[in-house]
Amino acid sequence: MTIKSTSLAICLLFSLATIATAYYSPSSPPVHQSQGYKPTLPPPVYIPKPTLPPPVYTPPTKPYVPKPGYKPTLPPPVYIPKPTLPPPVYTPPTKPYVPKPVGSTKSPMAFSKL
């Protein structure tokens, strides 16, 4: 635990020292450049882009006539009845098979409580 707290304290001290030196160090005086010859680029030359003429409506030359053998839609589906099942027939429940106990029922252990 002491290593972590020591390393944290060292990091904080370094960061504070860095901030302090950056804040309190005197800035360098501005460098004055002479107003001598400065090469400049020529102004851009405007070149107009060619524009397309507005679209002109051209009516169709002849009307659309569908071919006589052409069927544009599918024929309606043919109804095919599905075979139905007969209604269920009621069958009364049967008594479950219960085997008869072996031996006599009057034994002393038959009705004893455990």
Rosetta constraint file for C-alpha pairs under 8 A:
AtomPair CA 1 CA 5 HARMONIC 6.42 0.50
AtomPair CA 2 CA 6 HARMONIC 5.91 0.50
AtomPair CA 3 CA 7 HARMONIC 6.02 0.50
AtomPair CA 4 CA 8 HARMONIC 6.06 0.50
AtomPair CA 5 CA 9 HARMONIC 6.14 0.50
AtomPair CA 6 CA 10 HARMONIC 6.24 0.50
AtomPair CA 7 CA 11 HARMONIC 6.18 0.50
AtomPair CA 8 CA 12 HARMONIC 6.23 0.50
AtomPair CA 9 CA 13 HARMONIC 6.20 0.50
AtomPair CA 10 CA 14 HARMONIC 6.22 0.50
AtomPair CA 11 CA 15 HARMONIC 6.18 0.50
AtomPair CA 12 CA 16 HARMONIC 6.12 0.50
AtomPair CA 13 CA 17 HARMONIC 6.06 0.50
AtomPair CA 14 CA 18 HARMONIC 6.11 0.50
AtomPair CA 15 CA 19 HARMONIC 6.24 0.50
AtomPair CA 16 CA 20 HARMONIC 6.07 0.50
AtomPair CA 17 CA 21 HARMONIC 6.14 0.50
AtomPair CA 18 CA 22 HARMONIC 6.20 0.50
AtomPair CA 19 CA 23 HARMONIC 6.06 0.50
AtomPair CA 20 CA 24 HARMONIC 5.93 0.50
AtomPair CA 21 CA 25 HARMONIC 5.56 0.50
AtomPair CA 66 CA 70 HARMONIC 6.99 0.50
AtomPair CA 101 CA 105 HARMONIC 7.94 0.50
AtomPair CA 105 CA 110 HARMONIC 6.54 0.50
AtomPair CA 106 CA 110 HARMONIC 6.93 0.50
AtomPair CA 107 CA 111 HARMONIC 7.92 0.50
AtomPair CA 108 CA 112 HARMONIC 6.82 0.50
